[in-house]
């Protein structure tokens, strides 16, 4: 979480990246990148990146920086009301 917004995470052996949905179609073509589909439905604006392609600091920084850049303008998740 960055600024109370989902940004990046690790799920099994892959990186979850939140990015600008307008860049989704371009980014999804990159090696090791797949759509995020936790619920069985593709979530545009979220991708998984395989650890196999994150084999240099520069490659990891590319994805982290993409997420951080979008985080500046991303809307925060709606907070759940306490019961």
N, C-alpha and C positions, 0 to 999 in steps of 0.2 A: 504494500500500500504506500502511495505517495500522495500527500495532501488529501488524505482520507478517500483516495480513489484507487481502484484496482489498477496495477501497473504491470508488474511481472510476477511470475511465480514458477515453482518447479513442481512438476507432476510426473512421478516415476522417473524416467530418463529423458525427459524433454522439458523445454522451457516454454512457459505460457507467456505470450506477449499481447498486451492490449495496444492496438494501434489505430490510426485514423481509418475508419471504414472506407473512405474514398481511395485508400491505397491498397485495400484488400486484394483486388483482382491482380494488381501488379506484383505484390509481395508473395502471393500464394504460388507463383510460378518459380520461386527460388528453391534451390535444392534443400531438402530436409524440412520444408515448411508444409504444414497441413492445416486444414480448417479445424477450429476448436468446436467440438460437438458433444459436450458433456450430456446434454439432454436428448441427443439424437437429432438435434436440429443445429445446423451450422450457424454460428454466431459471427456475423460479419463484424470485423473490428477486433477479433481475437483469433490468434493462431497458436499452434504448437510448433516448436522448432526442435528437431531431433538433436540429441547430444552429439551425434556423429559429425555434424557440420559445425559444431561450436568448438573446434579444435585449436583455435588461436584466440588470443586476447582481442584482437581486432574484430574478429567475427562475432564474438560475444558482445563486445561494445556496440557494434552496429545495431543489434536487436535491442539492447538496453537503451541506447540513445533514441531509437525510434519510439519506444514506449514512453520515455521521459518527455520527448518533444510533444507527443499527443496529450500527455497528462496535463500539460499547461492549459489546454482548452477543453479537455474531456469533462463531461458532467459527472458529478459524484453520484454514487448509487443512492437510491432512496433508502433512508434509514427506516428500519422496522420499528414499529411502536412497541413499547414495553407493555406487557400484559399485567 
